[in-house]
Amino acid sequence: MSTERIYDAVIRVAGERARHQAFRRHLDIGSGSGRLIERFRERFQTEASACDYTNTLMEQPNVKVDIVNLNHDRLPYPDASFDIVTATEVVEHLENGWTLLREIHRVLAPGGVCILSTPNILNINSRLRFLWSGFWNLFGPLPVNNDVLHTTGGHIHPVSFFYLAHALMNLGFMDVTVTVDKYQRSGVLKLLGWYLPIRFFGALFRRSEETKYHTIDAMNAPLVKTMNSVPLLLGRTIIVCATKPVTTIHP
């Protein structure tokens, strides 16, 4: 489930994009109680559609929830049906996030916006946890053949900003941006000790990738640079936003 801080960040990002794109038709994937739908209605006067794995969580009146298994089913909507699609705290639960992103691209109208959130596995707390344990923050050991008894809330797919942005761009999205819902105060002192080594070795890594392996180019260089930015080193949750071009080549 998302938090009010995540919803605040999503609304803030949507407000920035709304300067250039009017939002009338809104789809919320993984709609839960419908709180984000309520926030969008209050701010943008949107017409809401909702889908989730169950319809028992919805608390908003007059909102029909379409039940969808996102691991196997397509979104039950025609092409170009929505001006904005949100999916907060969803992609980390899925077996194949690309399938969802491809479906979001399909149901968005040209010029439409998608906003996604997922746990930020790149913050300093998560990086250190991975160093000690091999598991990112909010991800951990999962019992085999047991979908209920685990402590990570169904999180099976850790994805960093780079790979989420890379997928969006490969699927035809543009103007990919990232922000975070909040800084983790517990990471500030740790970052003070690790910041210079991260910057130094990060620069060596980028130079090697550019000159020896040629994996960094003009398209992905900004994404790679962002990986060691202060927001991603301290942010709890990433909010990634992208736009479907008005003239698009279907992926």
Backbone torsions as a table, in degrees:
resi	resn	phi	psi	omega
1	MET	NA	143.4	178.4
2	SER	-80.0	168.6	178.6
3	THR	-115.3	166.8	178.4
4	GLU	-62.5	-31.8	177.7
5	ARG	-65.6	-38.8	176.4
6	ILE	-66.3	-44.5	178.3
7	TYR	-61.1	-40.5	177.6
8	ASP	-57.5	-45.3	-178.7
9	ALA	-66.2	-40.0	179.0
10	VAL	-63.4	-44.7	179.0
11	ILE	-63.4	-39.1	178.6
12	ARG	-62.9	-45.4	178.9
13	VAL	-65.0	-42.6	178.6
14	ALA	-62.1	-37.2	178.6
15	GLY	-63.5	-36.2	177.0
16	GLU	-66.0	-41.4	179.7
17	ARG	-73.6	-26.2	-178.0
18	ALA	-67.7	-14.6	175.4
19	ARG	-64.8	-24.7	-176.2
20	HIS	-115.8	-13.2	-174.7
21	GLN	-142.9	121.7	178.1
22	ALA	-76.1	134.2	178.6
23	PHE	-103.9	113.7	176.0
24	ARG	-114.2	-43.8	-176.7
25	ARG	-108.8	118.9	-173.8
26	HIS	-119.5	129.3	171.3
27	LEU	-112.4	126.0	174.4
28	ASP	-110.2	115.7	-179.9
29	ILE	-93.5	130.3	-171.7
30	GLY	72.6	50.6	-166.6
31	SER	-70.4	-21.9	176.9
32	GLY	56.9	-127.4	-178.5
33	SER	-76.6	-12.9	-178.3
34	GLY	89.9	11.0	-178.3
35	ARG	-61.0	-41.0	179.6
36	LEU	-67.9	-36.8	175.0
37	ILE	-58.9	-44.3	177.9
38	GLU	-60.2	-43.9	-179.9
39	ARG	-63.3	-41.0	178.7
40	PHE	-66.0	-40.6	178.1
41	ARG	-60.9	-42.3	-179.3
42	GLU	-65.6	-39.9	-174.0
43	ARG	-86.8	-41.9	-170.2
44	PHE	-118.5	-0.6	-178.9
45	GLN	54.5	47.7	-176.8
46	THR	-84.5	157.0	168.8
47	GLU	-92.0	125.3	-168.0
48	ALA	-100.5	140.7	164.4
49	SER	-126.5	149.5	-176.2
50	ALA	-138.2	143.6	170.9
51	CYS	-141.0	149.0	-178.8
52	ASP	-163.6	175.2	179.5
53	TYR	-77.7	-12.2	178.4
54	THR	-149.0	156.1	176.1
55	ASN	-106.4	12.1	-175.7
56	THR	-86.1	-9.1	-176.4
57	LEU	-93.2	-20.4	-173.1
58	MET	-63.8	129.7	179.4
59	GLU	-113.8	-6.7	-178.9
60	GLN	-84.9	133.8	179.7
61	PRO	-70.2	148.0	174.2
62	ASN	62.5	27.9	174.3
63	VAL	-116.2	112.6	178.2
64	LYS	-84.7	130.9	179.1
65	VAL	-101.0	121.5	174.9
66	ASP	-84.7	122.2	-178.0
67	ILE	-82.2	123.7	-175.6
68	VAL	-138.6	135.0	169.0
69	ASN	-92.7	102.1	-172.2
70	LEU	-70.4	-13.4	175.4
71	ASN	-78.2	-19.9	-173.6
72	HIS	-129.8	-26.1	-169.8
73	ASP	-105.4	151.1	169.3
74	ARG	-77.6	157.9	173.5
75	LEU	-65.5	133.9	-173.2
76	PRO	-81.9	50.7	-177.6
77	TYR	-137.8	149.2	177.7
78	PRO	-67.4	165.0	174.9
79	ASP	-57.7	148.0	172.0
80	ALA	54.8	43.0	-176.2
81	SER	-90.0	-18.5	-168.9
82	PHE	-133.8	151.7	175.9
83	ASP	-89.5	-27.0	178.5
84	ILE	-147.6	138.2	176.6
85	VAL	-125.6	130.2	177.0
86	THR	-118.0	145.1	175.5
87	ALA	-146.2	91.7	-176.7
88	THR	-97.0	127.2	178.6
89	GLU	56.4	50.3	-178.4
90	VAL	-120.1	-49.7	-168.5
91	VAL	-60.0	-29.6	-178.9
92	GLU	-72.1	-10.4	178.9
93	HIS	-93.4	-6.2	-168.7
94	LEU	-101.7	151.2	177.2
95	GLU	-71.4	-31.2	-178.3
96	ASN	-144.5	98.1	-178.2
97	GLY	-65.3	-28.9	-179.2
98	TRP	-61.5	-35.6	179.7
99	THR	-60.2	-44.3	178.3
100	LEU	-64.0	-45.3	-178.6
101	LEU	-62.4	-38.8	178.0
102	ARG	-63.3	-40.6	178.3
103	GLU	-68.7	-37.8	176.2
104	ILE	-61.4	-44.1	177.7
105	HIS	-58.2	-41.0	-177.8
106	ARG	-65.6	-43.9	-173.6
107	VAL	-84.9	-9.4	176.1
108	LEU	-79.0	139.3	172.0
109	ALA	-72.8	153.9	174.0
110	PRO	-52.8	132.9	-175.1
111	GLY	86.6	-4.5	-179.0
112	GLY	-72.8	163.7	-172.9
113	VAL	-121.7	138.4	169.8
114	CYS	-117.3	142.9	178.4
115	ILE	-130.4	124.5	-177.6
116	LEU	-122.8	149.2	170.1
117	SER	-132.2	151.3	178.4
118	THR	-159.4	154.7	178.1
119	PRO	-55.8	137.8	-179.1
120	ASN	-84.2	100.7	-178.5
121	ILE	-80.1	0.3	-176.4
122	LEU	-100.6	-1.9	179.2
123	ASN	-70.0	162.8	-171.2
124	ILE	-62.2	-36.2	177.7
125	ASN	-62.2	-42.6	-178.6
126	SER	-69.8	-40.0	179.4
127	ARG	-62.4	-41.7	179.8
128	LEU	-69.8	-38.6	176.9
129	ARG	-61.4	-39.8	178.1
130	PHE	-65.1	-37.6	178.8
131	LEU	-61.6	-42.2	-177.7
132	TRP	-77.7	-38.6	-166.6
133	SER	-117.4	-20.8	-172.7
134	GLY	85.7	5.2	179.2
135	PHE	-124.9	136.4	175.4
136	TRP	-72.7	162.7	171.7
137	ASN	-58.2	139.6	179.9
138	LEU	68.6	11.3	172.1
139	PHE	-133.5	143.7	-178.3
140	GLY	-164.0	-169.1	-179.5
141	PRO	-60.4	135.2	178.6
142	LEU	-115.4	128.5	175.5
143	PRO	-60.8	142.6	179.6
144	VAL	-79.0	138.2	178.2
145	ASN	58.3	37.3	178.5
146	ASN	-149.6	108.7	-176.4
147	ASP	-92.3	0.4	-173.0
148	VAL	-111.5	-48.8	-170.5
149	LEU	-88.4	82.2	172.6
150	HIS	-151.7	165.9	-171.5
151	THR	-105.1	2.3	-174.7
152	THR	-104.5	17.3	172.4
153	GLY	63.0	29.3	-180.0
154	GLY	82.0	13.8	179.9
155	HIS	-78.5	112.0	-178.4
156	ILE	-122.3	-4.5	-171.0
157	HIS	-136.2	82.0	175.7
158	PRO	-69.4	131.7	-179.5
159	VAL	-139.0	130.0	179.5
160	SER	-86.8	168.3	-179.7
161	PHE	-55.7	-43.4	-175.7
162	PHE	-58.1	-48.8	-174.0
163	TYR	-72.5	-30.0	175.1
164	LEU	-69.7	-45.4	178.1
165	ALA	-64.8	-41.7	178.8
166	HIS	-59.5	-43.3	178.2
167	ALA	-62.9	-45.1	179.8
168	LEU	-59.8	-45.1	-179.2
169	MET	-66.4	-40.9	178.7
170	ASN	-64.7	-28.5	-179.6
171	LEU	-85.8	-1.2	174.0
172	GLY	110.1	2.2	178.3
173	PHE	-79.4	160.8	178.1
174	MET	-136.2	174.7	178.1
175	ASP	52.2	51.2	-179.5
176	VAL	-80.2	124.7	179.7
177	THR	-129.7	162.3	178.4
178	VAL	-138.2	142.8	169.9
179	THR	-141.4	-179.2	179.5
180	VAL	-128.8	159.9	-178.3
181	ASP	-79.0	-36.3	-179.9
182	LYS	-163.6	156.8	171.8
183	TYR	-87.0	142.9	176.0
184	GLN	-89.1	113.5	-179.5
185	ARG	-63.0	-28.7	-179.7
186	SER	-67.0	-13.7	-179.0
187	GLY	-97.0	-8.5	-172.1
188	VAL	-64.4	-51.0	-178.8
189	LEU	-64.5	-37.9	177.9
190	LYS	-63.4	-40.4	-178.6
191	LEU	-67.5	-34.7	177.9
192	LEU	-58.0	-36.8	179.9
193	GLY	-79.5	-27.0	-173.9
194	TRP	-105.7	-7.8	-170.9
195	TYR	-62.6	-48.9	-177.9
196	LEU	-63.9	-44.7	174.9
197	PRO	-60.2	-39.2	178.6
198	ILE	-63.2	-44.0	179.6
199	ARG	-64.5	-43.3	-176.4
200	PHE	-66.6	-53.5	-177.2
201	PHE	-72.3	-27.4	173.9
202	GLY	-64.6	-39.5	177.5
203	ALA	-66.6	-40.8	176.6
204	LEU	-62.1	-41.1	178.7
205	PHE	-61.5	-47.4	-178.2
206	ARG	-63.5	-39.6	179.6
207	ARG	-63.6	-42.9	179.4
208	SER	-64.2	-42.7	-179.9
209	GLU	-66.5	-34.3	-179.4
210	GLU	-74.3	-45.0	-170.2
211	THR	-93.4	-34.0	-175.7
212	LYS	-95.4	-45.7	-173.7
213	TYR	-103.3	-15.7	176.8
214	HIS	56.6	39.9	178.7
215	THR	-94.1	-12.6	-179.7
216	ILE	-108.8	127.0	179.2
217	ASP	-132.6	-172.1	-176.2
218	ALA	-63.0	-29.7	-177.3
219	MET	-74.7	-43.1	-173.5
220	ASN	-101.4	-6.9	-178.5
221	ALA	-56.8	-43.9	178.1
222	PRO	-61.6	-34.3	178.6
223	LEU	-66.7	-43.9	-179.8
224	VAL	-63.0	-41.9	-179.8
225	LYS	-63.7	-36.2	-178.8
226	THR	-65.9	-24.9	-174.9
227	MET	-57.6	-31.4	-179.9
228	ASN	-109.5	24.2	177.5
229	SER	-77.1	157.9	-178.9
230	VAL	-59.2	-43.5	178.2
231	PRO	-56.7	-41.5	-179.7
232	LEU	-76.9	-21.9	177.0
233	LEU	-80.4	-18.7	-178.7
234	LEU	-121.5	-15.8	-173.8
235	GLY	-72.4	144.8	179.7
236	ARG	-80.5	-48.4	-176.5
237	THR	-130.8	136.4	176.6
238	ILE	-93.1	142.1	173.9
239	ILE	-118.6	112.7	-175.3
240	VAL	-108.3	131.2	-177.0
241	CYS	-124.1	142.9	179.5
242	ALA	-151.1	158.6	-177.7
243	THR	-120.7	138.7	172.1
244	LYS	-82.7	122.7	-176.4
245	PRO	-59.6	153.5	177.3
246	VAL	-65.2	-42.0	172.1
247	THR	-106.6	114.5	-171.1
248	THR	-127.8	148.8	170.4
249	ILE	-98.6	117.6	-176.8
250	HIS	-65.5	131.6	179.6
251	PRO	-70.8	NA	NA
